Amino acid sequence: KVKSDNAAPPAVGEDWWLVRDAQMRVGWVLGRTLYLQVPEEIAQYSEGQRIVAAYPLDEVQDGDKKVPEYLVLFTEKEGLPYDFSQARVFTWNARKHRYETAYRERELAGVLPVTLGRQEFEKEGNLRTFVLRVKQDDGSIRERTYKFNPPIVHRVLAPGEEPPAPRHRKGTRASSKGKSNR
């Protein structure tokens, strides 16, 4: 085999972020050089992934202090065609004085920005909401709304939207009708 000198080296993927500072100056920053200020108690759960964004959702009283609860977005590596691949909500357990994962969604092709808001729900009252924007297989972007009724997070389906099909964890089998599990 003859090696061609025309073969280009593989492209190196990088994430560049358009940022604005307190003096309203705007510029581009290489994503891996950014440091997000999130509590160390949350950062320890990154599992080797990079934290892309952290949004305070609520506060919980723990003794004489208020502790924020967060929506945190993660990505496994740079240069992907989307901004984040996982969303987690961390709530504060005032009894155990620690953060716990209240919600986790993986395998997302999420794009920023995320929208935070509030919405009235008939039986639950006025709740904090957040909207994740997710790329579909055809390249379109679909918004997914979630409601946060501490410590529970639920997806809010749009009118006519079907709930996602249940997924099975690796290493588990769905039981079949008519077969025994001996």
C-alpha positions as CSV (number, residue, x, y, z in Angstrom):
1,K,0.0,0.0,0.0
2,V,1.2,3.4,-0.9
3,K,0.7,6.2,1.7
4,S,-0.6,9.4,0.2
5,D,1.0,12.7,1.3
6,N,-2.4,14.3,0.6
7,A,-4.1,12.6,3.6
8,A,-5.1,15.3,6.1
9,P,-4.5,14.6,9.8
10,P,-7.7,14.0,11.8
11,A,-9.4,17.2,12.9
12,V,-9.0,18.1,16.6
13,G,-12.3,19.0,18.2
14,E,-12.3,22.0,20.5
15,D,-15.1,23.8,22.2
16,W,-15.0,27.6,22.0
17,W,-17.4,29.7,24.2
18,L,-18.6,33.2,23.5
19,V,-18.5,34.9,26.9
20,R,-19.2,38.3,28.4
21,D,-17.5,39.7,31.5
22,A,-18.8,42.0,34.2
23,Q,-17.6,45.0,32.2
24,M,-19.7,43.8,29.3
25,R,-16.7,42.9,27.2
26,V,-17.3,40.0,24.8
27,G,-14.8,37.5,23.4
28,W,-14.1,33.8,22.7
29,V,-12.5,31.5,25.2
30,L,-11.3,27.9,24.8
31,G,-13.8,25.8,26.7
32,R,-11.4,23.6,28.6
33,T,-9.8,26.7,30.1
34,L,-13.0,27.8,31.8
35,Y,-13.5,27.1,35.5
36,L,-17.1,26.9,36.7
37,Q,-17.8,27.6,40.3
38,V,-19.8,24.7,41.6
39,P,-19.6,23.3,45.1
40,E,-16.9,20.6,45.5
41,E,-19.6,18.3,46.9
42,I,-21.2,18.4,43.4
43,A,-18.0,18.4,41.3
44,Q,-16.9,15.2,42.9
45,Y,-19.8,13.4,41.1
46,S,-18.6,14.4,37.6
47,E,-17.3,10.8,37.0
48,G,-14.6,12.0,34.7
49,Q,-16.9,14.2,32.7
50,R,-16.6,18.0,32.3
51,I,-19.2,20.2,33.9
52,V,-20.6,22.5,31.2
53,A,-23.0,24.5,33.2
54,A,-24.6,24.6,36.6
55,Y,-27.9,26.4,37.4
56,P,-29.3,27.0,40.9
57,L,-32.9,25.7,41.0
58,D,-33.9,26.2,44.6
59,E,-32.6,26.6,48.1
60,V,-33.1,24.4,51.2
61,Q,-32.8,25.5,54.8
62,D,-30.2,23.4,56.7
63,G,-29.8,24.6,60.2
64,D,-28.8,28.3,60.0
65,K,-27.8,28.3,56.3
66,K,-29.5,28.1,53.0
67,V,-28.0,25.5,50.5
68,P,-28.7,25.8,46.8
69,E,-29.9,22.9,44.7
70,Y,-28.6,22.6,41.1
71,L,-29.3,21.5,37.6
72,V,-25.8,20.5,36.2
73,L,-25.0,19.7,32.6
74,F,-22.0,17.4,31.7
75,T,-20.2,16.4,28.5
76,E,-17.8,13.4,28.1
77,K,-15.3,15.2,25.8
78,E,-14.7,18.3,23.6
79,G,-15.5,18.9,20.0
80,L,-18.8,17.1,19.8
81,P,-21.7,18.5,17.7
82,Y,-23.7,19.3,20.8
83,D,-23.0,21.1,24.1
84,F,-23.9,18.5,26.7
85,S,-24.7,14.8,27.0
86,Q,-26.0,14.4,30.5
87,A,-28.2,16.4,32.8
88,R,-28.4,15.9,36.6
89,V,-30.3,17.6,39.4
90,F,-28.6,17.6,42.8
91,T,-30.8,18.2,45.8
92,W,-29.6,18.8,49.3
93,N,-30.5,16.3,52.0
94,A,-30.8,18.4,55.2
95,R,-30.9,15.3,57.4
96,K,-27.7,13.9,56.1
97,H,-26.1,17.3,55.2
98,R,-25.1,16.3,51.7
99,Y,-26.0,16.5,48.0
100,E,-27.8,13.6,46.4
101,T,-28.8,13.0,42.8
102,A,-32.5,13.5,42.4
103,Y,-32.6,13.2,38.6
104,R,-30.2,12.0,35.9
105,E,-30.7,11.8,32.1
106,R,-28.0,10.4,29.9
107,E,-27.3,10.1,26.2
108,L,-28.6,13.6,25.4
109,A,-27.4,15.7,22.4
110,G,-28.2,18.9,24.3
111,V,-27.6,22.4,23.1
112,L,-27.4,25.6,25.1
113,P,-29.1,27.8,26.3
114,V,-31.2,26.2,29.0
115,T,-34.3,28.2,30.1
116,L,-35.2,28.4,33.8
117,G,-38.7,29.5,34.8
118,R,-41.8,28.8,36.9
119,Q,-45.1,27.4,35.9
120,E,-48.4,26.7,37.6
121,F,-49.4,23.1,37.9
122,E,-53.0,22.3,38.8
123,K,-52.4,19.9,41.7
124,E,-48.9,20.9,42.7
125,G,-48.9,24.7,42.6
126,N,-46.3,27.0,41.2
127,L,-43.1,25.0,40.5
128,R,-39.6,25.8,39.2
129,T,-39.2,24.5,35.6
130,F,-36.3,24.2,33.2
131,V,-36.2,23.6,29.5
132,L,-33.5,21.5,27.8
133,R,-32.9,21.8,24.1
134,V,-32.1,18.5,22.5
135,K,-30.9,17.7,18.9
136,Q,-33.0,15.1,17.2
137,D,-31.6,12.5,14.7
138,D,-32.7,14.7,11.8
139,G,-30.8,17.7,13.2
140,S,-33.8,19.6,14.4
141,I,-34.0,20.8,18.0
142,R,-36.8,19.9,20.3
143,E,-37.4,21.5,23.7
144,R,-38.1,19.3,26.7
145,T,-39.7,20.8,29.8
146,Y,-39.1,19.5,33.3
147,K,-40.8,20.5,36.6
148,F,-38.9,20.5,39.9
149,N,-41.1,19.7,42.9
150,P,-38.2,19.2,45.4
151,P,-36.8,16.6,45.6
152,I,-38.6,15.2,42.5
153,V,-38.0,16.0,38.8
154,H,-40.5,15.0,36.2
155,R,-40.7,15.6,32.4
156,V,-43.7,17.7,31.3
157,L,-45.0,16.3,28.1
158,A,-46.2,18.7,25.4
159,P,-49.8,18.3,24.2
160,G,-49.9,15.2,22.0
161,E,-46.4,14.1,22.9
162,E,-45.9,10.4,23.8
163,P,-43.9,9.4,26.8
164,P,-40.5,8.0,26.0
165,A,-40.2,4.2,25.7
166,P,-38.8,2.6,28.8
167,R,-35.2,1.7,28.5
168,H,-33.5,-1.2,30.1
169,R,-30.2,-1.0,32.0
170,K,-27.2,-2.8,30.6
171,G,-26.9,-6.3,32.1
172,T,-30.6,-6.7,32.8
173,R,-33.2,-8.5,30.8
174,A,-36.8,-7.7,30.4
175,S,-38.9,-10.6,31.5
176,S,-40.9,-12.3,28.7
177,K,-44.5,-13.4,29.1
178,G,-44.8,-17.2,29.5
179,K,-41.2,-17.8,30.4
180,S,-40.1,-18.7,33.9
181,N,-37.2,-17.1,35.7
182,R,-35.7,-20.2,37.2
